[in-house]
């Protein structure tokens, strides 16, 4: 009988172990797996939330920068004149240069390049004078003709005076005759 109880205890232990293993496989194992998955999803949601917050902050900063740039653009008022005023513009540039103390050797405009809203005319300006006079001319050009930019310039020294060559770009409205012909 001792053997029978021992084998009964052994059989009962095996059954209990089998029940425990089955219980683990059926309920505890999957529950732990779901808990790990839930933790992974939680971490993913937390990371996504941080990313969204960062993007919202970046968007807010970008909107502020755009508002500031728009305010600056509104405060700058550049009035374009017609390309029909080309000779007048060349005379103005010559007068501005000579008024700054420069000697103008050449002023020659290129052909207008048509843009969507305005035309661009490259103007070659070549002459001689002191560097301080050239700097004064450049300053005056920026303040008196904001529709004209200095694209390139070179200076050289020969003897007691310096020489310069500039390529200016003048932005102008299309010709009045071309504007009337447009639909």
N, CA, C and O atoms as a DFTB+ gen file, in Angstrom:
732 C
 N C O
     1  1       0.776      -1.163       0.000
     2  2       0.000       0.000       0.000
     3  2       0.842       1.262       0.000
     4  3       0.443       2.307      -0.514
     5  1       1.975       1.135       0.571
     6  2       2.862       2.274       0.536
     7  2       3.233       2.620      -0.897
     8  3       3.371       3.788      -1.259
     9  1       3.386       1.614      -1.672
    10  2       3.709       1.884      -3.052
    11  2       2.540       2.521      -3.784
    12  3       2.747       3.401      -4.620
    13  1       1.458       2.146      -3.524
    14  2       0.279       2.653      -4.182
    15  2       0.078       4.110      -3.788
    16  3      -0.260       4.927      -4.644
    17  1       0.276       4.462      -2.520
    18  2       0.163       5.855      -2.113
    19  2       1.282       6.681      -2.723
    20  3       1.074       7.826      -3.125
    21  1       2.441       6.109      -2.789
    22  2       3.549       6.853      -3.388
    23  2       3.282       7.069      -4.864
    24  3       3.516       8.163      -5.379
    25  1       2.803       6.064      -5.544
    26  2       2.515       6.250      -6.954
    27  2       1.312       7.161      -7.133
    28  3       1.217       7.896      -8.117
    29  1       0.377       7.107      -6.155
    30  2      -0.756       8.008      -6.196
    31  2      -0.288       9.442      -5.997
    32  3      -0.738      10.347      -6.699
    33  1       0.620       9.654      -5.037
    34  2       1.186      10.991      -4.811
    35  2       1.975      11.458      -6.041
    36  3       1.893      12.620      -6.440
    37  1       2.713      10.563      -6.615
    38  2       3.479      10.904      -7.799
    39  2       2.550      11.260      -8.964
    40  3       2.773      12.236      -9.681
    41  1       1.528      10.465      -9.128
    42  2       0.568      10.742     -10.199
    43  2      -0.130      12.067      -9.957
    44  3      -0.345      12.850     -10.883
    45  1      -0.483      12.310      -8.689
    46  2      -1.145      13.582      -8.342
    47  2      -0.221      14.759      -8.591
    48  3      -0.654      15.805      -9.075
    49  1       1.051      14.592      -8.261
    50  2       2.032      15.654      -8.487
    51  2       2.197      15.929      -9.972
    52  3       2.294      17.083     -10.389
    53  1       2.229      14.874     -10.765
    54  2       2.362      15.027     -12.206
    55  2       1.140      15.746     -12.761
    56  3       1.262      16.616     -13.622
    57  1      -0.033      15.381     -12.268
    58  2      -1.271      16.017     -12.715
    59  2      -1.253      17.492     -12.324
    60  3      -1.626      18.358     -13.115
    61  1      -0.815      17.770     -11.090
    62  2      -0.746      19.161     -10.631
    63  2       0.262      19.968     -11.467
    64  3      -0.001      21.114     -11.831
    65  1       1.379      19.374     -11.755
    66  2       2.363      20.044     -12.603
    67  2       1.804      20.275     -14.003
    68  3       2.011      21.336     -14.592
    69  1       1.106      19.297     -14.522
    70  2       0.511      19.436     -15.849
    71  2      -0.549      20.532     -15.833
    72  3      -0.630      21.342     -16.757
    73  1      -1.362      20.551     -14.777
    74  2      -2.380      21.594     -14.643
    75  2      -1.717      22.975     -14.517
    76  3      -2.188      23.943     -15.113
    77  1      -0.648      23.062     -13.758
    78  2       0.089      24.326     -13.601
    79  2       0.676      24.786     -14.931
    80  3       0.608      25.966     -15.274
    81  1       1.249      23.852     -15.673
    82  2       1.830      24.191     -16.983
    83  2       0.735      24.613     -17.947
    84  3       0.891      25.582     -18.690
    85  1      -0.378      23.880     -17.932
    86  2      -1.499      24.225     -18.809
    87  2      -2.051      25.597     -18.426
    88  3      -2.386      26.409     -19.288
    89  1      -2.139      25.836     -17.134
    90  2      -2.627      27.137     -16.654
    91  2      -1.680      28.242     -17.119
    92  3      -2.130      29.311     -17.531
    93  1      -0.406      27.996     -17.059
    94  2       0.593      28.978     -17.517
    95  2       0.425      29.251     -19.011
    96  3       0.399      30.401     -19.450
    97  1       0.315      28.173     -19.776
    98  2       0.205      28.296     -21.218
    99  2      -1.090      29.005     -21.604
   100  3      -1.109      29.832     -22.516
   101  1      -2.178      28.668     -20.894
   102  2      -3.479      29.186     -21.269
   103  2      -3.712      30.607     -20.752
   104  3      -4.295      31.424     -21.465
   105  1      -3.273      30.919     -19.541
   106  2      -3.645      32.235     -19.006
   107  2      -2.478      33.135     -18.637
   108  3      -2.468      34.297     -19.043
   109  1      -1.532      32.673     -17.917
   110  2      -0.479      33.545     -17.408
   111  2       0.486      33.957     -18.511
   112  3       0.843      35.134     -18.581
   113  1       0.917      33.069     -19.357
   114  2       1.850      33.377     -20.445
   115  2       1.286      34.431     -21.391
   116  3       1.936      35.446     -21.642
   117  1       0.080      34.202     -21.918
   118  2      -0.494      35.211     -22.802
   119  2      -0.735      36.547     -22.092
   120  3      -0.579      37.612     -22.690
   121  1      -1.113      36.481     -20.821
   122  2      -1.334      37.729     -20.079
   123  2      -0.024      38.505     -19.960
   124  3      -0.016      39.728     -20.096
   125  1       1.067      37.813     -19.711
   126  2       2.370      38.483     -19.632
   127  2       2.777      39.035     -21.001
   128  3       3.336      40.128     -21.093
   129  1       2.500      38.286     -22.047
   130  2       2.818      38.751     -23.399
   131  2       2.014      40.001     -23.723
   132  3       2.533      40.959     -24.296
   133  1       0.703      39.977     -23.337
   134  2      -0.124      41.165     -23.572
   135  2       0.393      42.350     -22.759
   136  3       0.359      43.486     -23.232
   137  1       0.865      42.096     -21.556
   138  2       1.412      43.175     -20.717
   139  2       2.659      43.766     -21.370
   140  3       2.837      44.984     -21.369
   141  1       3.525      42.918     -21.926
   142  2       4.724      43.402     -22.634
   143  2       4.322      44.207     -23.869
   144  3       4.902      45.256     -24.152
   145  1       3.315      43.701     -24.607
   146  2       2.839      44.431     -25.778
   147  2       2.245      45.778     -25.375
   148  3       2.460      46.791     -26.040
   149  1       1.494      45.770     -24.275
   150  2       0.890      47.020     -23.791
   151  2       1.977      48.011     -23.393
   152  3       1.848      49.204     -23.666
   153  1       3.036      47.545     -22.759
   154  2       4.157      48.425     -22.399
   155  2       4.821      48.988     -23.648
   156  3       5.160      50.170     -23.700
   157  1       5.005      48.142     -24.646
   158  2       5.627      48.601     -25.901
   159  2       4.739      49.639     -26.572
   160  3       5.242      50.647     -27.069
   161  1       3.418      49.413     -26.594
   162  2       2.487      50.377     -27.180
   163  2       2.512      51.677     -26.389
   164  3       2.487      52.763     -26.967
   165  1       2.561      51.563     -25.063
   166  2       2.617      52.746     -24.190
   167  2       3.866      53.570     -24.492
   168  3       3.790      54.794     -24.605
   169  1       5.026      52.901     -24.623
   170  2       6.263      53.601     -24.953
   171  2       6.160      54.260     -26.329
   172  3       6.605      55.392     -26.518
   173  1       5.573      53.545     -27.278
   174  2       5.408      54.085     -28.621
   175  2       4.493      55.312     -28.616
   176  3       4.775      56.303     -29.289
   177  1       3.397      55.243     -27.855
   178  2       2.478      56.382     -27.757
   179  2       3.160      57.558     -27.076
   180  3       2.979      58.701     -27.495
   181  1       3.933      57.298     -26.043
   182  2       4.653      58.366     -25.349
   183  2       5.656      59.029     -26.289
   184  3       5.769      60.254     -26.318
   185  1       6.378      58.225     -27.050
   186  2       7.347      58.768     -28.010
   187  2       6.641      59.562     -29.104
   188  3       7.107      60.633     -29.494
   189  1       5.527      59.047     -29.596
   190  2       4.759      59.762     -30.621
   191  2       4.216      61.084     -30.061
   192  3       4.197      62.092     -30.767
   193  1       3.781      61.083     -28.815
   194  2       3.292      62.317     -28.179
   195  2       4.397      63.353     -28.083
   196  3       4.170      64.536     -28.340
   197  1       5.590      62.914     -27.714
   198  2       6.728      63.846     -27.656
   199  2       7.025      64.415     -29.044
   200  3       7.277      65.611     -29.192
   201  1       6.992      63.551     -30.054
   202  2       7.246      64.001     -31.427
   203  2       6.194      65.024     -31.843
   204  3       6.528      66.051     -32.435
   205  1       4.933      64.752     -31.539
   206  2       3.859      65.690     -31.878
   207  2       4.069      67.021     -31.162
   208  3       3.912      68.080     -31.768
   209  1       4.422      66.976     -29.885
   210  2       4.676      68.222     -29.145
   211  2       5.835      69.000     -29.761
   212  3       5.755      70.220     -29.907
   213  1       6.913      68.302     -30.123
   214  2       8.051      68.975     -30.761
   215  2       7.639      69.607     -32.083
   216  3       8.017      70.739     -32.384
   217  1       6.861      68.869     -32.870
   218  2       6.401      69.406     -34.151
   219  2       5.480      70.609     -33.942
   220  3       5.541      71.571     -34.708
   221  1       4.639      70.566     -32.926
   222  2       3.761      71.704     -32.643
   223  2       4.588      72.926     -32.251
   224  3       4.289      74.041     -32.677
   225  1       5.636      72.719     -31.434
   226  2       6.514      73.836     -31.056
   227  2       7.238      74.388     -32.276
   228  3       7.354      75.604     -32.433
   229  1       7.726      73.500     -33.143
   230  2       8.398      73.951     -34.366
   231  2       7.437      74.723     -35.264
   232  3       7.801      75.744     -35.847
   233  1       6.217      74.229     -35.367
   234  2       5.216      74.923     -36.185
   235  2       4.926      76.310     -35.613
   236  3       4.821      77.287     -36.355
   237  1       4.797      76.385     -34.298
   238  2       4.540      77.678     -33.657
   239  2       5.696      78.648     -33.906
   240  3       5.467      79.817     -34.218
   241  1       6.946      78.165     -33.769
   242  2       8.107      79.023     -34.039
   243  2       8.123      79.450     -35.503
   244  3       8.416      80.606     -35.810
   245  1       7.809      78.524     -36.408
   246  2       7.787      78.854     -37.835
   247  2       6.712      79.890     -38.135
   248  3       6.945      80.818     -38.910
   249  1       5.547      79.743     -37.533
   250  2       4.482      80.731     -37.737
   251  2       4.919      82.106     -37.243
   252  3       4.655      83.118     -37.892
   253  1       5.588      82.139     -36.087
   254  2       6.071      83.419     -35.563
   255  2       7.096      84.034     -36.508
   256  3       7.068      85.240     -36.752
   257  1       8.003      83.214     -37.043
   258  2       9.005      83.716     -37.976
   259  2       8.348      84.246     -39.247
   260  3       8.760      85.277     -39.778
   261  1       7.329      83.543     -39.734
   262  2       6.620      83.995     -40.929
   263  2       5.901      85.314     -40.638
   264  3       5.918      86.223     -41.469
   265  1       5.269      85.424     -39.466
   266  2       4.594      86.671     -39.102
   267  2       5.595      87.827     -39.017
   268  3       5.306      88.932     -39.477
   269  1       6.765      87.576     -38.432
   270  2       7.791      88.619     -38.345
   271  2       8.276      89.016     -39.734
   272  3       8.421      90.202     -40.030
   273  1       8.525      88.029     -40.581
   274  2       8.995      88.323     -41.940
   275  2       7.914      89.080     -42.717
   276  3       8.226      90.002     -43.470
   277  1       6.652      88.697     -42.539
   278  2       5.559      89.399     -43.218
   279  2       5.472      90.843     -42.756
   280  3       5.256      91.751     -43.559
   281  1       5.641      91.050     -41.451
   282  2       5.609      92.421     -40.928
   283  2       6.761      93.242     -41.496
   284  3       6.585      94.417     -41.820
   285  1       7.938      92.630     -41.619
   286  2       9.075      93.340     -42.200
   287  2       8.813      93.669     -43.661
   288  3       9.120      94.771     -44.116
   289  1       8.242      92.714     -44.403
   290  2       7.949      92.961     -45.811
   291  2       6.924      94.072     -45.979
   292  3       7.033      94.888     -46.895
   293  1       5.930      94.108     -45.099
   294  2       4.922      95.157     -45.190
   295  2       5.517      96.528     -44.892
   296  3       5.065      97.540     -45.430
   297  1       6.539      96.555     -44.027
   298  2       7.138      97.839     -43.676
   299  2       8.065      98.355     -44.777
   300  3       8.346      99.551     -44.844
   301  1       8.536      97.459     -45.634
   302  2       9.406      97.857     -46.741
   303  2       8.522      98.102     -47.962
   304  3       7.779      97.222     -48.397
   305  1       8.615      99.279     -48.488
   306  2       7.782      99.622     -49.630
   307  2       8.688      99.995     -50.797
   308  3       9.282     101.073     -50.810
   309  1       8.791      99.111     -51.764
   310  2       9.599      99.365     -52.950
   311  2       8.636      99.618     -54.097
   312  3       7.846      98.747     -54.463
   313  1       8.707     100.791     -54.649
   314  2       7.869     101.155     -55.781
   315  2       8.667     100.919     -57.059
   316  3       9.705     101.544     -57.277
   317  1       8.180     100.024     -57.888
   318  2       8.844      99.761     -59.165
   319  2       8.367     100.777     -60.197
   320  3       7.203     101.177     -60.210
   321  1       9.283     101.180     -61.050
   322  2       8.929     102.087     -62.142
   323  2       8.965     101.303     -63.448
   324  3       9.543     100.218     -63.515
   325  1       8.354     101.849     -64.467
   326  2       8.254     101.172     -65.750
   327  2       9.617     101.087     -66.440
   328  3      10.471     101.963     -66.294
   329  1       9.783     100.022     -67.179
   330  2      10.986      99.843     -67.994
   331  2      11.094     100.976     -69.016
   332  3      12.176     101.251     -69.536
   333  1       9.964     101.630     -69.300
   334  2       9.963     102.772     -70.222
   335  2      10.811     103.918     -69.683
   336  3      11.192     104.815     -70.435
   337  1      11.107     103.894     -68.397
   338  2      11.910     104.941     -67.761
   339  2      13.397     104.566     -67.729
   340  3      14.154     105.104     -66.922
   341  1      13.806     103.660     -68.594
   342  2      15.187     103.153     -68.594
   343  2      16.214     104.279     -68.740
   344  3      17.173     104.329     -67.970
   345  1      16.039     105.168     -69.694
   346  2      17.007     106.254     -69.885
   347  2      17.081     107.159     -68.663
   348  3      18.155     107.623     -68.281
   349  1      15.938     107.401     -68.066
   350  2      15.909     108.218     -66.848
   351  2      16.661     107.513     -65.710
   352  3      17.388     108.149     -64.947
   353  1      16.476     106.196     -65.611
   354  2      17.170     105.433     -64.554
   355  2      18.677     105.462     -64.779
   356  3      19.435     105.625     -63.822
   357  1      19.129     105.309     -66.022
   358  2      20.564     105.353     -66.324
   359  2      21.134     106.726     -65.984
   360  3      22.241     106.828     -65.455
   361  1      20.378     107.785     -66.288
   362  2      20.824     109.141     -65.953
   363  2      20.887     109.322     -64.437
   364  3      21.820     109.938     -63.921
   365  1      19.883     108.777     -63.716
   366  2      19.891     108.861     -62.251
   367  2      21.105     108.156     -61.662
   368  3      21.747     108.677     -60.750
   369  1      21.421     106.969     -62.181
   370  2      22.573     106.223     -61.665
   371  2      23.877     106.977     -61.935
   372  3      24.763     107.028     -61.083
   373  1      23.981     107.556     -63.122
   374  2      25.180     108.337     -63.464
   375  2      25.301     109.551     -62.544
   376  3      26.381     109.840     -62.029
   377  1      24.197     110.253     -62.342
   378  2      24.212     111.433     -61.465
   379  2      24.534     111.040     -60.027
   380  3      25.265     111.752     -59.340
   381  1      23.997     109.920     -59.572
   382  2      24.271     109.457     -58.207
   383  2      25.752     109.120     -58.050
   384  3      26.361     109.453     -57.033
   385  1      26.330     108.462     -59.050
   386  2      27.758     108.099     -58.992
   387  2      28.635     109.351     -59.019
   388  3      29.553     109.484     -58.210
   389  1      28.358     110.262     -59.941
   390  2      29.192     111.473     -60.016
   391  2      28.970     112.349     -58.790
   392  3      29.896     113.012     -58.323
   393  1      27.748     112.354     -58.268
   394  2      27.477     113.106     -57.038
   395  2      28.198     112.535     -55.830
   396  3      28.427     113.238     -54.846
   397  1      28.556     111.261     -55.904
   398  2      29.318     110.616     -54.826
   399  2      30.815     110.813     -55.000
   400  3      31.595     110.360     -54.162
   401  1      31.232     111.483     -56.075
   402  2      32.645     111.742     -56.304
   403  2      33.306     110.778     -57.259
   404  3      34.527     110.813     -57.409
   405  1      32.546     109.919     -57.910
   406  2      33.118     108.951     -58.844
   407  2      33.138     109.525     -60.263
   408  3      32.341     110.399     -60.602
   409  1      34.045     109.029     -61.068
   410  2      34.093     109.368     -62.492
   411  2      33.527     108.164     -63.227
   412  3      34.054     107.058     -63.109
   413  1      32.461     108.371     -63.981
   414  2      31.795     107.268     -64.687
   415  2      32.365     107.190     -66.097
   416  3      32.303     108.153     -66.861
   417  1      32.921     106.024     -66.427
   418  2      33.465     105.794     -67.764
   419  2      32.455     105.104     -68.681
   420  3      32.482     105.298     -69.896
   421  1      31.567     104.302     -68.099
   422  2      30.614     103.572     -68.931
   423  2      29.377     103.207     -68.110
   424  3      29.474     102.789     -66.956
   425  1      28.230     103.375     -68.731
   426  2      26.959     102.885     -68.201
   427  2      26.264     102.212     -69.372
   428  3      25.905     102.876     -70.345
   429  1      26.071     100.907     -69.289
   430  2      25.433     100.216     -70.412
   431  2      24.425      99.192     -69.901
   432  3      24.770      98.297     -69.129
   433  1      23.185      99.335     -70.338
   434  2      22.147      98.386     -69.916
   435  2      22.130      97.156     -70.818
   436  3      22.463      97.224     -72.001
   437  1      21.739      96.051     -70.238
   438  2      21.520      94.841     -71.021
   439  2      20.070      94.781     -71.466
   440  3      19.286      95.690     -71.195
   441  1      19.732      93.725     -72.137
   442  2      18.343      93.531     -72.567
   443  2      17.495      93.120     -71.362
   444  3      17.956      92.347     -70.523
   445  1      16.275      93.619     -71.266
   446  2      15.400      93.224     -70.156
   447  2      15.093      91.723     -70.194
   448  3      14.860      91.145     -71.255
   449  1      15.099      91.124     -69.028
   450  2      14.710      89.720     -68.884
   451  2      13.332      89.716     -68.252
   452  3      13.139      90.263     -67.166
   453  1      12.380      89.104     -68.925
   454  2      11.005      89.114     -68.429
   455  2      10.847      88.122     -67.282
   456  3      11.211      86.951     -67.385
   457  1      10.293      88.632     -66.194
   458  2       9.937      87.792     -65.065
   459  2       8.424      87.736     -64.957
   460  3       7.716      88.332     -65.770
   461  1       7.930      87.028     -63.964
   462  2       6.487      86.888     -63.803
   463  2       5.838      88.210     -63.396
   464  3       4.775      88.567     -63.905
   465  1       6.485      88.938     -62.473
   466  2       5.897      90.175     -61.961
   467  2       6.634      91.428     -62.404
   468  3       6.070      92.522     -62.372
   469  1       7.870      91.284     -62.812
   470  2       8.671      92.444     -63.196
   471  2       9.731      92.016     -64.189
   472  3       9.952      90.828     -64.422
   473  1      10.383      93.014     -64.768
   474  2      11.486      92.738     -65.680
   475  2      12.789      93.089     -64.969
   476  3      12.824      93.979     -64.119
   477  1      13.847      92.388     -65.324
   478  2      15.154      92.655     -64.736
   479  2      16.094      93.125     -65.837
   480  3      16.208      92.503     -66.893
   481  1      16.762      94.239     -65.560
   482  2      17.721      94.794     -66.508
   483  2      19.082      94.810     -65.834
   484  3      19.256      95.425     -64.782
   485  1      20.042      94.134     -66.441
   486  2      21.412      94.181     -65.929
   487  2      22.062      95.446     -66.476
   488  3      21.981      95.728     -67.672
   489  1      22.703      96.202     -65.596
   490  2      23.363      97.450     -65.984
   491  2      24.831      97.341     -65.606
   492  3      25.166      97.055     -64.457
   493  1      25.693      97.566     -66.570
   494  2      27.142      97.573     -66.310
   495  2      27.549      99.017     -66.040
   496  3      27.280      99.911     -66.843
   497  1      28.195      99.230     -64.908
   498  2      28.654     100.558     -64.513
   499  2      30.151     100.453     -64.250
   500  3      30.588      99.685     -63.393
   501  1      30.932     101.230     -64.995
   502  2      32.388     101.176     -64.866
   503  2      32.903     102.591     -64.686
   504  3      32.412     103.528     -65.315
   505  1      33.909     102.739     -63.811
   506  2      34.462     104.061     -63.602
   507  2      35.665     104.057     -62.681
   508  3      36.290     103.024     -62.440
   509  1      35.979     105.269     -62.161
   510  2      37.159     105.452     -61.307
   511  2      36.793     106.326     -60.119
   512  3      35.819     107.079     -60.151
   513  1      37.600     106.205     -59.068
   514  2      37.402     107.060     -57.906
   515  2      37.961     106.429     -56.647
   516  3      38.492     105.319     -56.670
   517  1      37.831     107.155     -55.551
   518  2      38.330     106.685     -54.255
   519  2      37.373     105.632     -53.689
   520  3      36.175     105.640     -53.973
   521  1      37.927     104.735     -52.890
   522  2      37.111     103.684     -52.291
   523  2      36.018     104.271     -51.408
   524  3      34.901     103.755     -51.385
   525  1      36.325     105.335     -50.687
   526  2      35.314     105.951     -49.819
   527  2      34.168     106.522     -50.653
   528  3      33.012     106.478     -50.232
   529  1      34.487     107.059     -51.840
   530  2      33.432     107.558     -52.724
   531  2      32.585     106.401     -53.265
   532  3      31.368     106.522     -53.404
   533  1      33.238     105.296     -53.562
   534  2      32.525     104.112     -54.036
   535  2      31.584     103.594     -52.947
   536  3      30.439     103.234     -53.224
   537  1      32.078     103.559     -51.707
   538  2      31.230     103.113     -50.591
   539  2      30.039     104.063     -50.412
   540  3      28.924     103.610     -50.151
   541  1      30.264     105.352     -50.546
   542  2      29.179     106.320     -50.459
   543  2      28.144     106.103     -51.555
   544  3      26.941     106.181     -51.305
   545  1      28.614     105.831     -52.771
   546  2      27.709     105.558     -53.885
   547  2      26.862     104.316     -53.591
   548  3      25.650     104.323     -53.808
   549  1      27.498     103.259     -53.101
   550  2      26.779     102.024     -52.816
   551  2      25.705     102.249     -51.758
   552  3      24.598     101.720     -51.865
   553  1      26.034     103.029     -50.743
   554  2      25.064     103.350     -49.697
   555  2      23.900     104.164     -50.276
   556  3      22.736     103.879     -49.995
   557  1      24.217     105.161     -51.073
   558  2      23.177     105.993     -51.683
   559  2      22.299     105.181     -52.627
   560  3      21.085     105.379     -52.682
   561  1      22.917     104.271     -53.366
   562  2      22.161     103.430     -54.293
   563  2      21.125     102.598     -53.530
   564  3      19.973     102.489     -53.950
   565  1      21.547     102.018     -52.413
   566  2      20.630     101.178     -51.628
   567  2      19.465     101.991     -51.067
   568  3      18.334     101.507     -51.025
   569  1      19.735     103.219     -50.637
   570  2      18.657     104.010     -50.031
   571  2      17.782     104.704     -51.069
   572  3      16.574     104.824     -50.862
   573  1      18.353     105.161     -52.177
   574  2      17.584     105.914     -53.164
   575  2      16.945     105.030     -54.235
   576  3      15.929     105.405     -54.819
   577  1      17.525     103.876     -54.493
   578  2      16.995     102.982     -55.523
   579  2      16.938     101.548     -54.976
   580  3      17.733     100.702     -55.384
   581  1      16.006     101.271     -54.058
   582  2      15.936      99.919     -53.484
   583  2      15.515      98.845     -54.487
   584  3      15.602      97.652     -54.196
   585  1      15.057      99.271     -55.672
   586  2      14.702      98.310     -56.717
   587  2      15.917      97.889     -57.545
   588  3      15.786      97.119     -58.496
   589  1      17.094      98.393     -57.183
   590  2      18.327      98.082     -57.896
   591  2      19.309      97.441     -56.933
   592  3      19.599      97.995     -55.872
   593  1      19.812      96.290     -57.296
   594  2      20.778      95.604     -56.431
   595  2      22.135      95.527     -57.117
   596  3      22.234      95.552     -58.343
   597  1      23.162      95.433     -56.307
   598  2      24.513      95.236     -56.829
   599  2      24.729      93.732     -56.905
   600  3      24.834      93.054     -55.882
   601  1      24.794      93.221     -58.129
   602  2      24.960      91.779     -58.309
   603  2      26.424      91.402     -58.122
   604  3      26.731      90.459     -57.393
   605  1      27.343      92.140     -58.781
   606  2      28.780      91.898     -58.616
   607  2      29.502      93.240     -58.679
   608  3      29.015      94.198     -59.279
   609  1      30.646      93.286     -58.062
   610  2      31.508      94.458     -58.252
   611  2      32.952      94.049     -58.036
   612  3      33.268      93.154     -57.252
   613  1      33.823      94.751     -58.773
   614  2      35.264      94.517     -58.671
   615  2      35.930      95.870     -58.552
   616  3      35.468      96.869     -59.103
   617  1      37.013      95.875     -57.827
   618  2      37.810      97.096     -57.725
   619  2      39.253      96.756     -58.052
   620  3      39.698      95.618     -57.899
   621  1      39.961      97.758     -58.500
   622  2      41.390      97.588     -58.797
   623  2      42.068      98.914     -58.498
   624  3      41.432      99.968     -58.503
   625  1      43.315      98.847     -58.248
   626  2      44.084     100.059     -57.956
   627  2      45.088     100.273     -59.079
   628  3      45.835      99.365     -59.442
   629  1      45.097     101.476     -59.621
   630  2      46.117     101.805     -60.617
   631  2      46.610     103.211     -60.291
   632  3      45.891     104.197     -60.451
   633  1      47.841     103.271     -59.834
   634  2      48.420     104.563     -59.452
   635  2      47.740     105.109     -58.208
   636  3      47.576     104.398     -57.218
   637  1      47.349     106.364     -58.262
   638  2      46.737     107.011     -57.105
   639  2      45.222     106.812     -57.029
   640  3      44.608     107.133     -56.012
   641  1      44.626     106.293     -58.083
   642  2      43.177     106.138     -58.027
   643  2      42.791     104.688     -58.242
   644  3      43.551     103.885     -58.784
   645  1      41.592     104.384     -57.801
   646  2      41.067     103.032     -57.979
   647  2      40.042     103.018     -59.096
   648  3      39.450     104.043     -59.434
   649  1      39.849     101.856     -59.652
   650  2      38.818     101.708     -60.672
   651  2      37.812     100.667     -60.166
   652  3      38.115      99.853     -59.293
   653  1      36.630     100.719     -60.732
   654  2      35.594      99.779     -60.313
   655  2      34.768      99.363     -61.525
   656  3      34.702     100.056     -62.540
   657  1      34.155      98.222     -61.373
   658  2      33.181      97.745     -62.353
   659  2      32.090      97.026     -61.579
   660  3      32.360      96.161     -60.746
   661  1      30.859      97.397     -61.870
   662  2      29.709      96.799     -61.184
   663  2      28.725      96.245     -62.202
   664  3      28.596      96.748     -63.318
   665  1      28.053      95.219     -61.789
   666  2      26.886      94.734     -62.526
   667  2      25.709      94.923     -61.585
   668  3      25.612      94.283     -60.538
   669  1      24.820      95.819     -61.988
   670  2      23.628      96.113     -61.207
   671  2      22.449      95.382     -61.834
   672  3      22.456      95.106     -63.034
   673  1      21.455      95.072     -61.045
   674  2      20.213      94.505     -61.571
   675  2      19.081      95.411     -61.127
   676  3      18.841      95.593     -59.933
   677  1      18.387      95.978     -62.108
   678  2      17.270      96.879     -61.862
   679  2      15.974      96.109     -62.121
   680  3      15.789      95.534     -63.194
   681  1      15.089      96.102     -61.139
   682  2      13.782      95.466     -61.282
   683  2      12.774      96.547     -61.661
   684  3      12.615      97.535     -60.945
   685  1      12.107      96.354     -62.774
   686  2      11.190      97.368     -63.290
   687  2       9.890      96.721     -63.748
   688  3       9.840      95.534     -64.072
   689  1       8.848      97.533     -63.763
   690  2       7.572      97.066     -64.310
   691  2       7.714      96.895     -65.818
   692  3       8.511      97.590     -66.449
   693  1       6.959      95.989     -66.391
   694  2       7.009      95.837     -67.847
   695  2       6.583      97.131     -68.543
   696  3       5.956      98.000     -67.938
   697  1       6.929      97.238     -69.798
   698  2       6.587      98.412     -70.600
   699  2       5.079      98.640     -70.576
   700  3       4.297      97.689     -70.574
   701  1       4.687      99.886     -70.558
   702  2       3.250     100.210     -70.528
   703  2       2.540      99.647     -71.754
   704  3       1.400      99.193     -71.658
   705  1       3.199      99.673     -72.887
   706  2       2.576      99.130     -74.107
   707  2       2.387      97.624     -73.983
   708  3       1.385      97.090     -74.457
   709  1       3.340      96.926     -73.350
   710  2       3.211      95.477     -73.154
   711  2       2.115      95.158     -72.144
   712  3       1.412      94.156     -72.280
   713  1       1.969      96.016     -71.125
   714  2       0.942      95.772     -70.136
   715  2      -0.443      95.947     -70.724
   716  3      -1.365      95.219     -70.354
   717  1      -0.612      96.905     -71.639
   718  2      -1.925      97.109     -72.274
   719  2      -2.278      95.939     -73.180
   720  3      -3.446      95.576     -73.314
   721  1      -1.256      95.349     -73.805
   722  2      -1.501      94.259     -74.738
   723  2      -1.832      92.964     -73.998
   724  3      -2.439      92.062     -74.575
   725  1      -1.436      92.861     -72.713
   726  2      -1.680      91.640     -71.952
   727  2      -3.167      91.556     -71.609
   728  3      -3.818      92.585     -71.433
   729  1      -3.724      90.311     -71.510
   730  2      -5.138      90.158     -71.159
   731  2      -5.387      90.511     -69.724
   732  3      -6.524      90.438     -69.259
